[in-house]
Amino acid sequence: MKSKICVVTGTRAEYHLLFPLIKAIVQDEELELQLAVTGAHLSEKYGSTYLDIEKDGFSIDAKIHILQEEDNLNDINMAMSRAIIGFSDYLEKAKPDMMILLGDRYELLSAAIVAMNYRIPIAHLHGGEMTEGAIDECIRHAISKMSYLHFTSCEAYRKRVIQLGEYPDRVFNVGAIGLENIKRQRLMSLKELGNSLDFSLEEKNFGVVTFHPVTLEADTAEEEFLQLLESLDCFPDLKIIFTKANADSGGLLINHMIDRYVEQHMERCVAVFSLGMVRYLTALQHAAVVIGNSSSGIIETPSFKVPTVNIGDRQKGRIQAKNILNCVPEKEAICSAVEKALSTEFAEYIKDTENPYGNGEVSDKILQHIKSALKGEINLKKSFYNIDFT
């Protein structure tokens, strides 16, 4: 009998990170994939990105619709409750042997709660990290406490998961799985990227902008993103590829602002819900600068040695490479940071950037540990691992 592995994905970014692991599960003769798709994937407002999953040839086992019409805090709470109901119905029938969750989104917390109640062991990726400006911070640690296996992206994060009371022999530093795509995927040429967007691009003449709401701040999304947009006006020769915000409270407002800005600057701007994995990595490879507050700006950009301007507190606390410049979400500060990022001096400074998130050899390690655990005895009655501070 094959072991059934349920992989949950709710956003385009998370799916792209999980891609090599999903592919490895499909190819493994001992495992059976159960792919549960939810969240923004199933919403037209966020690009219906479940279609990208189907184009990649993966069979979707369940589509769990949770999003409301809007994205205020009550709508987010309702989405989480709908996710609990949807995953409860699904997991009762699917009965996976293990569930894989990556990261810290609210729909994943709902899935984890249901899996915990059904006594389904959870393997959690990217635990132990810090993002002080986002509600993801507490969600991530909560999922860690409900999980049986842990796969962290850095040794420091492995130690933090252990500090949460998880036993060291179930916590593994495997590196960031997104770097595996950089290592293994054949990227496009710059011309192919431009043709796919119907947008003329030249080497290092454009920036990639991704900005998400800072969910632990009240009603700051509009003003902070306006400051970013106004800062882009300081660089009229820099073309811009916008990738739209995710399904957090304030995300729809940011996306409307992107659409209005692109309409006013069509000669130098283009916006997409999702570039897809290959186009996104290709854009990073050829960009002059990456601007925003996405985790990919922290984790993936060092591999391309591309200057990156990280705005505000959303990613505060993450381990960073030398290619990253941090600034507050104010026009003058953003302009100054982008100007420095585009300078010849900074390009020279980051030529030897090393990525602290590993070497991109991840999915095989994860599957080895998962299969080893499934062949043994899984005891979900976890005791708390105490660290001796004396």
matplotlib code that plots the C-alpha trace (Angstrom):
import matplotlib.pyplot as plt

x = [0.0, 1.3, 1.4, -1.0, 0.5, -1.8, -0.2, -2.1, -1.7, -3.6, -1.4, 0.6, 3.9, 3.5, 2.6, 5.8, 7.9, 6.2, 6.5, 9.6, 8.3, 4.9, 6.7, 8.9, 5.9, 4.2, 7.4, 7.9, 6.6, 6.0, 3.8, 0.4, -0.2, -3.4, -3.4, -5.8, -6.2, -7.8, -7.7, -6.6, -6.0, -9.8, -10.7, -11.0, -10.0, -6.6, -6.2, -7.7, -4.2, -5.4, -5.3, -1.5, -1.5, -3.5, -1.3, 1.7, -0.1, -0.9, -4.3, -6.2, -7.8, -10.0, -10.9, -11.9, -13.5, -13.1, -12.7, -15.5, -16.3, -14.2, -11.1, -11.8, -11.0, -14.5, -14.1, -10.8, -12.3, -15.2, -12.6, -10.8, -14.0, -15.0, -11.6, -12.1, -15.4, -14.1, -11.0, -13.0, -15.3, -12.3, -10.0, -12.7, -12.9, -9.3, -7.7, -4.1, -1.1, 0.6, -0.2, 2.5, 2.1, 4.5, 4.6, 2.2, -1.0, -4.3, -5.9, -3.0, -3.8, -7.3, -6.0, -3.6, -6.4, -8.5, -5.5, -4.7, -8.2, -8.2, -4.8, -3.1, 0.7, 1.8, 5.1, 5.8, 8.2, 9.7, 9.0, 11.0, 11.2, 10.4, 8.2, 7.4, 5.1, 2.6, 0.0, 1.9, 4.4, 2.1, 0.3, 3.7, 4.6, 1.1, 1.4, 4.8, 3.3, 0.7, 3.3, 5.2, 8.1, 9.8, 11.9, 13.6, 15.4, 18.3, 20.1, 19.1, 15.4, 15.9, 17.2, 14.1, 11.7, 13.5, 13.2, 9.5, 9.7, 10.0, 12.3, 15.6, 15.4, 12.2, 13.6, 15.7, 17.5, 17.1, 17.3, 14.7, 12.9, 12.4, 16.1, 15.5, 13.5, 16.4, 18.8, 16.7, 14.3, 15.3, 14.6, 13.4, 15.4, 14.7, 13.1, 10.8, 9.8, 9.0, 7.0, 5.0, 4.0, 3.7, 6.0, 9.4, 12.3, 16.0, 18.7, 18.6, 16.2, 13.3, 12.3, 10.0, 7.6, 5.6, 3.9, 1.6, -0.4, 1.4, -1.3, -0.3, -0.7, -4.2, -5.3, -1.8, -1.9, -3.2, -0.9, 2.2, 1.6, 0.9, 4.4, 5.9, 4.0, 5.1, 8.7, 8.6, 7.9, 11.4, 12.8, 10.9, 13.4, 12.9, 10.2, 8.1, 6.6, 4.0, 3.0, -0.2, -0.9, -2.2, -5.5, -4.8, -6.9, -6.0, -4.8, -7.7, -7.1, -3.5, -4.4, -6.9, -4.1, -1.8, -4.3, -4.9, -1.1, -0.5, -3.3, -1.6, 1.9, 1.2, 4.4, 6.6, 4.4, 2.7, 0.8, 0.0, -1.7, 1.0, 4.1, 4.3, 7.5, 9.6, 8.7, 9.1, 12.6, 13.5, 12.4, 14.6, 17.5, 17.4, 16.0, 17.9, 16.1, 13.4, 11.2, 8.5, 8.0, 7.7, 9.5, 11.0, 12.8, 14.6, 15.0, 15.3, 17.0, 20.4, 20.8, 20.6, 22.7, 20.0, 19.7, 16.6, 14.8, 12.8, 10.1, 8.7, 8.3, 6.5, 9.8, 11.4, 13.4, 14.3, 17.9, 19.1, 21.9, 24.0, 22.0, 19.1, 18.5, 15.9, 13.9, 10.7, 7.5, 8.0, 8.6, 12.0, 13.4, 12.2, 13.7, 17.0, 17.1, 16.3, 18.9, 21.5, 20.4, 20.8, 24.3, 27.4, 29.0, 26.2, 26.4, 30.1, 29.4, 26.9, 28.9, 30.0, 26.6, 26.0, 22.5, 22.1, 19.1, 21.0, 22.0, 18.7, 18.9, 15.7, 12.8, 14.7, 15.8, 12.3, 10.8, 13.5, 12.6, 8.9, 9.1, 11.3, 8.8, 5.9, 7.7, 8.2, 5.8, 4.4, 3.4, 1.4, 1.5, 4.4, 6.3, 7.9, 11.6, 13.2, 16.4, 18.8, 19.7, 22.0]
y = [0.0, 3.5, 6.1, 8.9, 12.4, 15.4, 18.6, 21.8, 25.0, 28.3, 30.8, 31.0, 31.7, 28.7, 26.4, 27.5, 26.7, 23.3, 22.4, 20.2, 18.4, 17.7, 16.4, 14.2, 12.7, 11.9, 10.2, 8.2, 4.6, 4.4, 7.5, 8.8, 12.5, 14.1, 17.7, 20.0, 23.4, 26.4, 30.1, 32.5, 29.7, 29.4, 33.1, 35.0, 38.1, 36.6, 35.1, 31.6, 30.2, 26.6, 26.6, 26.8, 23.7, 21.8, 23.0, 21.6, 18.2, 17.7, 16.2, 18.2, 16.0, 18.7, 22.3, 23.9, 27.3, 29.7, 33.3, 35.9, 38.8, 41.3, 41.0, 42.8, 41.2, 39.6, 38.2, 36.7, 35.1, 33.7, 32.3, 30.6, 29.0, 27.9, 26.3, 24.4, 23.1, 22.3, 20.5, 18.6, 17.2, 16.5, 14.8, 12.7, 11.0, 11.3, 9.9, 10.8, 9.3, 12.7, 16.3, 18.7, 22.5, 25.2, 28.5, 30.5, 31.6, 31.6, 28.9, 26.6, 27.1, 25.9, 22.9, 22.1, 22.4, 19.8, 17.5, 17.7, 16.7, 13.8, 12.7, 13.2, 13.9, 17.2, 17.9, 21.6, 23.6, 27.0, 26.9, 28.9, 32.0, 35.5, 38.1, 40.6, 42.8, 40.1, 37.9, 35.1, 35.2, 33.7, 31.4, 29.9, 29.1, 27.7, 25.3, 24.3, 23.2, 21.1, 19.5, 16.2, 16.8, 20.1, 21.2, 24.5, 26.7, 27.7, 26.2, 29.2, 28.5, 24.8, 25.9, 28.2, 25.3, 23.3, 26.2, 25.9, 22.5, 20.3, 17.3, 17.8, 14.4, 15.5, 18.9, 19.1, 22.0, 21.2, 24.7, 26.8, 24.6, 27.6, 27.5, 24.1, 25.7, 28.0, 25.1, 22.8, 24.8, 25.9, 29.7, 31.7, 34.2, 37.9, 38.1, 35.2, 36.8, 40.1, 38.4, 36.4, 39.7, 41.7, 44.1, 45.2, 44.5, 45.0, 43.6, 45.5, 48.2, 47.0, 46.3, 43.7, 45.0, 42.9, 44.5, 42.7, 44.2, 44.4, 42.5, 43.5, 47.2, 48.7, 50.2, 51.1, 49.2, 52.1, 54.8, 52.6, 51.4, 55.0, 55.9, 53.1, 54.2, 57.8, 56.7, 54.9, 58.2, 59.2, 56.6, 57.3, 55.3, 52.2, 49.8, 48.0, 44.5, 44.3, 41.0, 41.5, 41.2, 38.0, 37.3, 39.2, 42.0, 45.0, 43.0, 43.8, 47.5, 47.2, 45.4, 48.1, 50.7, 48.7, 48.6, 52.4, 53.1, 50.8, 52.5, 55.8, 54.5, 51.8, 52.7, 51.5, 49.3, 45.9, 44.0, 40.3, 38.2, 35.6, 35.3, 31.6, 30.1, 30.1, 33.7, 35.0, 33.5, 34.7, 38.2, 38.1, 36.9, 39.9, 42.7, 45.8, 45.8, 44.0, 46.2, 45.4, 43.2, 39.7, 36.8, 35.9, 39.2, 37.8, 34.2, 33.8, 37.1, 36.4, 33.5, 35.9, 38.6, 41.1, 44.3, 44.2, 46.9, 45.5, 48.0, 48.1, 45.5, 42.7, 40.6, 42.1, 39.4, 37.1, 36.3, 38.5, 38.4, 41.4, 42.2, 43.5, 47.1, 47.9, 51.1, 52.5, 52.8, 56.5, 58.0, 59.6, 56.5, 54.2, 56.6, 56.7, 52.9, 52.3, 54.8, 53.0, 49.6, 50.8, 52.3, 50.8, 50.8, 48.6, 46.2, 45.7, 45.3, 42.4, 40.5, 37.9, 37.5, 34.1, 32.8, 31.8, 29.6, 26.6, 25.0, 24.0, 20.3, 19.9, 17.8, 14.4, 15.1, 15.9, 12.7, 10.5, 11.8, 11.5, 7.9, 7.0, 8.4, 6.6, 3.3, 3.6, 4.4, 7.9, 8.9, 12.1, 12.3, 14.8, 15.7, 19.2, 19.3, 21.5, 23.4, 23.7, 27.4, 26.9]
z = [0.0, -0.9, 1.9, 1.1, 1.4, 1.4, 0.2, 0.9, -1.2, -1.0, -3.0, -6.1, -4.3, -1.9, -4.8, -6.7, -3.6, -3.2, -6.9, -6.7, -3.6, -5.2, -8.3, -6.2, -4.4, -7.7, -9.0, -5.8, -6.0, -2.3, -2.1, -3.4, -3.7, -2.4, -3.6, -1.7, -3.3, -1.5, -0.9, -3.6, -6.1, -6.5, -6.8, -10.1, -8.2, -7.6, -11.0, -10.6, -10.3, -9.8, -13.6, -13.4, -11.2, -13.7, -16.6, -14.7, -15.0, -11.4, -10.4, -7.8, -5.3, -3.6, -4.3, -1.0, -1.6, 1.4, 0.3, 0.8, -1.6, 0.3, 2.5, 5.7, 9.0, 9.4, 5.9, 6.8, 10.0, 7.9, 5.4, 8.2, 9.5, 6.0, 5.6, 8.8, 7.6, 4.1, 5.3, 7.9, 5.1, 2.9, 5.4, 6.8, 3.4, 2.2, 5.3, 4.4, 6.3, 6.5, 5.6, 4.3, 5.0, 4.0, 5.9, 7.8, 6.1, 7.8, 5.6, 6.6, 10.3, 9.6, 7.8, 10.6, 13.2, 11.3, 10.8, 14.5, 15.4, 12.9, 14.3, 11.0, 11.5, 9.9, 8.2, 8.4, 6.1, 6.9, 10.7, 13.2, 11.0, 12.1, 10.3, 13.1, 11.0, 10.0, 11.7, 9.9, 12.8, 15.4, 12.8, 11.9, 15.4, 16.1, 13.1, 14.4, 17.7, 15.9, 13.6, 14.0, 11.5, 10.9, 7.9, 8.4, 5.9, 8.2, 11.3, 13.3, 12.5, 13.4, 16.9, 17.3, 16.5, 19.2, 21.5, 21.0, 22.7, 19.6, 19.9, 17.9, 16.2, 14.4, 13.3, 10.2, 8.6, 4.8, 3.4, 1.5, -1.0, -3.4, -4.2, -5.8, -8.5, -9.2, -9.4, -11.5, -13.7, -17.2, -17.2, -20.2, -22.2, -21.5, -25.0, -24.2, -20.9, -22.7, -25.4, -22.8, -21.2, -24.4, -22.8, -24.1, -21.7, -21.8, -19.5, -16.1, -17.3, -15.1, -11.6, -10.1, -7.5, -5.0, -2.0, 0.5, 3.4, 6.7, 8.6, 12.2, 11.3, 11.1, 7.8, 6.6, 3.2, 1.2, 2.5, 2.5, -1.1, -2.2, -0.9, -2.9, -6.1, -5.7, -5.2, -8.6, -10.2, -9.2, -11.7, -15.0, -17.0, -14.9, -16.3, -13.7, -13.5, -10.7, -9.3, -7.3, -3.6, -1.9, -0.2, 3.0, 4.4, 2.2, -0.7, -3.0, -2.4, -3.3, -6.5, -7.5, -6.9, -9.1, -11.9, -11.7, -11.7, -14.7, -16.6, -16.1, -17.0, -19.6, -21.5, -18.6, -16.4, -16.6, -13.9, -13.5, -10.8, -11.1, -13.3, -12.6, -11.3, -14.5, -15.5, -12.0, -11.6, -15.0, -14.1, -10.9, -13.0, -15.3, -13.1, -12.1, -8.7, -6.7, -4.6, -2.0, 1.1, -0.2, 1.4, -2.0, -1.9, 1.2, 0.3, -3.5, -4.6, -3.0, -5.5, -8.4, -6.6, -7.6, -5.5, -3.3, -1.5, 1.5, 2.7, 6.2, 8.9, 7.1, 6.8, 9.9, 11.7, 8.8, 8.2, 5.3, 2.7, 1.8, -1.4, 0.7, 1.6, 4.3, 4.5, 6.1, 3.9, 3.1, -0.3, 0.4, 2.1, -0.7, -3.3, -1.5, -1.1, -4.8, -5.9, -3.8, -5.2, -8.7, -8.1, -9.6, -6.1, -4.7, -7.7, -7.0, -3.3, -3.8, -6.5, -3.9, -2.2, -0.6, 0.0, 3.7, 2.8, 1.5, -1.8, -3.3, -2.5, -0.5, -1.7, -1.6, 1.9, 3.0, 1.4, 3.0, 6.5, 5.8, 4.5, 7.4, 9.9, 8.2, 8.3, 12.1, 14.9, 15.0, 18.5, 18.4, 22.2, 22.1, 25.3, 25.6, 24.9, 27.6, 26.9, 29.7, 30.0, 32.9]

ax = plt.figure().add_subplot(projection="3d")
ax.plot(x, y, z, "-o")
ax.set_aspect("equal")
plt.show()
